[in-house]
Amino acid sequence: MGADLSRRLVPDELWELTAPLLPKFTSRPQGGGTAPVDERAVFTAVVYVLTSGCAWRFPPDSFGVSRATAHRRFTVWTEAGL
């Protein structure tokens, strides 16, 4: 399910249009926090939740990002007007 579903939800053409619009990850100056994650994987998890209607706590683990990270990035992207 993983790679095939990811490529169907976010084909290369869509990712090429979307990637430049996403705010860039910046680490905190004091250190700590979370490690950078694959932005395409996060975007794919967000697209899955929004298009499937599933709750934020139920996307498949195959996307490779935590549910909390996907929701947090969705919130940041929404606040940025995306």
DAPECOR-V395064 format. One record per residue. RES is the residue in three letters. PHI is phi in radians with two decimals (NA if undefined). D_FIRST is the distance of its C-alpha to the first C-alpha in whole Angstrom. Layout:
<<RES | PHI | D_FIRST> <RES | PHI | D_FIRST>>
This chain:
<<MET | NA | 0> <GLY | -0.84 | 4> <ALA | -1.16 | 6> <ASP | -1.10 | 6> <LEU | -1.11 | 6> <SER | -1.05 | 8> <ARG | -1.24 | 10> <ARG | -1.28 | 10> <LEU | -1.24 | 12> <VAL | -2.30 | 14> <PRO | -1.16 | 15> <ASP | -0.94 | 18> <GLU | -1.08 | 20> <LEU | -1.16 | 20> <TRP | -1.10 | 19> <GLU | -1.09 | 22> <LEU | -1.33 | 24> <THR | -1.48 | 23> <ALA | -0.89 | 23> <PRO | -1.17 | 27> <LEU | -1.48 | 27> <LEU | -1.34 | 26> <PRO | -1.04 | 28> <LYS | -1.36 | 28> <PHE | -1.25 | 28> <THR | -2.24 | 31> <SER | -1.31 | 32> <ARG | -1.31 | 35> <PRO | -1.09 | 38> <GLN | -1.47 | 39> <GLY | 1.51 | 36> <GLY | 1.33 | 33> <GLY | 1.40 | 30> <THR | -1.75 | 27> <ALA | -1.31 | 26> <PRO | -1.05 | 24> <VAL | -2.13 | 20> <ASP | -1.15 | 18> <GLU | -1.09 | 19> <ARG | -1.15 | 16> <ALA | -1.13 | 14> <VAL | -1.12 | 16> <PHE | -1.04 | 17> <THR | -1.11 | 13> <ALA | -1.09 | 13> <VAL | -1.13 | 16> <VAL | -1.05 | 15> <TYR | -1.03 | 13> <VAL | -1.07 | 15> <LEU | -1.21 | 18> <THR | -1.56 | 16> <SER | -1.60 | 15> <GLY | 1.43 | 18> <CYS | -1.29 | 16> <ALA | -1.26 | 19> <TRP | -1.03 | 19> <ARG | -1.53 | 18> <PHE | -2.08 | 15> <PRO | -1.16 | 12> <PRO | -1.08 | 9> <ASP | -1.17 | 11> <SER | -1.12 | 8> <PHE | -1.29 | 10> <GLY | 1.40 | 12> <VAL | -2.27 | 15> <SER | -1.26 | 17> <ARG | -1.09 | 18> <ALA | -1.12 | 21> <THR | -1.12 | 21> <ALA | -1.04 | 19> <HIS | -1.18 | 21> <ARG | -1.09 | 24> <ARG | -1.16 | 23> <PHE | -1.01 | 23> <THR | -1.10 | 26> <VAL | -1.09 | 28> <TRP | -1.11 | 26> <THR | -1.13 | 28> <GLU | -1.13 | 31> <ALA | -1.43 | 31> <GLY | 1.58 | 31> <LEU | -1.48 | 28>>
